[in-house]
Amino acid sequence: MIENFGCKLYCMKKPDYIFTNGNDREFEFYFRKPHKTHNADGLCLNPDVYDQPKVYVDPHLPPKRKLQVVIEEVTHAFFWDKTEKDVRKFSRVLADILTK
């Protein structure tokens, strides 16, 4: 459980998807808005810090924005060392290509 979220029920939901990144780290993926303290549409928890890293994406986003955020957060899971700027640019470009 992620203690700094302050709600024991926050992480009790069954993941919507489970995947393994290129370093064989398993991530739980949730269509759930990240905790309000993050002020974000999506969140990827650092796999170097958490035993069970998780990805959260707000399910109430408009479809194209939701696609961008899914791409962005899953990209973080695979390429944690990339900058936020690079990952956001990549996610926007890929979402544009996929929605054309």
Residue pairs with C-beta under 8 A, 6 or more apart in sequence:
1 8
1 10
1 11
2 10
2 11
2 45
2 50
2 54
4 37
5 11
5 35
5 37
6 35
7 35
10 35
11 54
13 30
13 32
15 28
15 29
15 30
15 54
16 29
16 30
16 31
17 28
17 29
18 26
18 27
18 28
18 29
19 26
19 27
19 29
19 74
19 77
20 26
20 27
21 27
21 47
21 77
21 78
22 78
23 47
25 47
25 53
25 77
26 52
26 53
27 44
27 47
27 53
27 54
27 55
27 77
28 52
28 53
28 54
28 55
29 54
29 55
29 57
29 74
30 54
30 55
30 56
30 57
31 57
31 58
31 59
32 56
32 57
32 58
32 59
33 41
33 56
33 58
33 59
33 60
34 40
34 41
34 42
34 43
34 56
34 58
41 57
41 58
41 61
41 65
41 69
42 55
42 56
42 57
42 58
42 69
42 70
42 72
42 73
43 55
43 56
43 73
44 53
44 54
44 55
44 73
44 74
44 76
44 77
44 80
45 53
45 54
45 55
46 53
46 80
47 53
47 77
47 80
48 80
53 77
55 73
55 74
55 76
55 77
56 73
57 66
57 69
57 70
57 73
58 66
58 69
59 66
61 69
64 95
64 99
67 95
67 98
67 99
68 91
68 92
68 95
69 91
71 90
71 91
71 94
71 95
72 87
72 88
72 90
72 91
75 82
75 87
75 90
75 91
76 82
76 87
79 87
